Amino acid sequence: MNRSQHRLPVRKLIVSTAFGLLASGCSRAGVVLGQRPIDLALPNGIQVGFNHRGGRRYRSPLSGEWRNGDNLEQMLIDGIQSADEEILVAVQELSLPQIAQSLVAAARRGVNVKVILENNYSTPWSQDHELDLNGHKRQRLQRLRAQADQDQNGVVSSEEAWKHDALLILQNGQIPWIDDTEDGSKGSGLMHHKFVIIDAEHVITGSANFTNSGIHGDAGATQTRGNVNHLIGIQSQALAAVFKEEFAQMWGDGPGGSNDSRFGRNKTARPLQTVKVGPVKINVLFPPHAKKHPGHGLDLIAGQLGRAKETIDLALFVFSAQQLTNKLADRVSAGVKLRLLADPGFASRSFSEVLDLLGVALPDRFCKLEAGNQPLTKPLKGIGTPGLAPGDKLHHKFAVIDNRTVITGSFNWSPSAAHTNDETLLMIHSPQLAAHFTREMNRLWRGAELGITQRMRRKLARQRIRCGDGVERS
């Protein structure tokens, strides 16, 4: 029997309706009678989804209730189901069982499937023991168990684990995967990518990990709606080829081979690459790079910010790069309008550049100030944190410059992202795509708290009592 005789029928990916963004009958947006939702145009070959956007709804797989947003999980599943020949996945964390099941189904119909994970998330959770885990991982395990415990008897049975542990599903489906210890190390930095390559012609990437927390919300926590994230789908053989080179360096000869996988700074440093998707120019960089390397990630972002003439919008999970603070201050002094929203939890950390932009310094838990810290003497306006459901995070890593250029990817605005981690950094030059990110920024802006927030004030007051002004770290 040949391959075509035993393969299941597969719907080929059509980008104009791809990835579940134009929802099937179960996810049509509700609207007031007499009104039609106004959608924005996109460049041919490009789609984008935001898991909190208005105007679209889907049923949460956690609660079964309708919620606002694009279903990013379905976006990934649709892409996987469209594959004919190959699926390459590189993602920090994969714990969604339906994605794992889709990958196994693809492999069974003859598709070549390979997966790369971060070593902190490369063990089936059903094999973990709470006593061996730190607080964060213990909470993660509890959430995953709550999701799997379908009969709610407080015990996850073997059958429940087989159905709900994504990595166990991959393992039982004989899907090969590696993590960033495959090079023989203990792992260098983070394998922080979030991308899928389908049939050497489609790429799905963005800020979202393939988890409930990253897309839908936390199991058993009905107030959560998932960390605020986005994914972009791009149909381009040229772009897919660039991503495949990155995947190949990390994969090497695969699991259990000759340790020729390369991660972090052990990879061959690759320069900025440019492809065209129709008229749209896309710049691609895969960190990390040495600090002295010309054109590393932070330098690249600084260069784009330096070209801004009218507006800069930023929605960031982590912002801890001093050189970008200085660049933003320079552009504001030149008359550029700035809007910056950062995740509330990271914005008030001692190393946060959000504090520098607001003109304050916060000692760390050892009463030390970051070496070389340079809070602005004149605080900037337009800096704040969004209103989020308890437990959710602002996980975007995007900028929109002059309503024309979008900077996005897995790349947090930090030295670690530039110089240590495996990351994706994209610059997409398209006013049409930029309009979608601006709409997301406007949505976040409407509920934002600007300036020094109450959370920051409380933390600053506690540290002043404890540390005074603090002492600069030597």
Salt bridges, closest charged atoms under 4 A:
ASP39 OD2 - ARG56 NH2 2.61
ASP39 OD1 - ARG439 NH1 3.79
ASP70 OD1 - ARG56 NH1 3.09
GLU73 OE1 - HIS216 NE2 2.65
ASP78 OD1 - ARG11 NH2 3.92
ASP84 OD1 - ARG7 NH2 3.42
ASP84 OD2 - LYS12 NZ 3.18
GLU86 OE1 - LYS244 NZ 2.99
GLU93 OE2 - ARG140 NE 2.46
GLU130 OE2 - ARG145 NH1 2.87
GLU159 OE2 - LYS163 NZ 3.26
ASP199 OD2 - LYS12 NZ 3.27
GLU201 OE2 - LYS12 NZ 3.20
GLU201 OE2 - HIS202 NE2 3.31
ASP218 OD1 - ARG143 NE 3.54
GLU245 OE1 - ARG270 NH2 3.01
GLU246 OE2 - HIS193 NE2 2.86
GLU246 OE2 - LYS267 NZ 2.43
GLU246 OE1 - ARG270 NH1 3.49
ASP299 OD2 - HIS296 NE2 3.23
ASP313 OD2 - ARG339 NH2 2.80
ASP330 OD2 - ARG331 NH1 3.39
ASP364 OD2 - ARG473 NH2 2.34
ASP422 OD1 - LYS267 NZ 2.78
GLU423 OE1 - HIS192 ND1 2.80
GLU440 OE2 - HIS396 NE2 2.88
GLU440 OE2 - ARG443 NH2 2.98
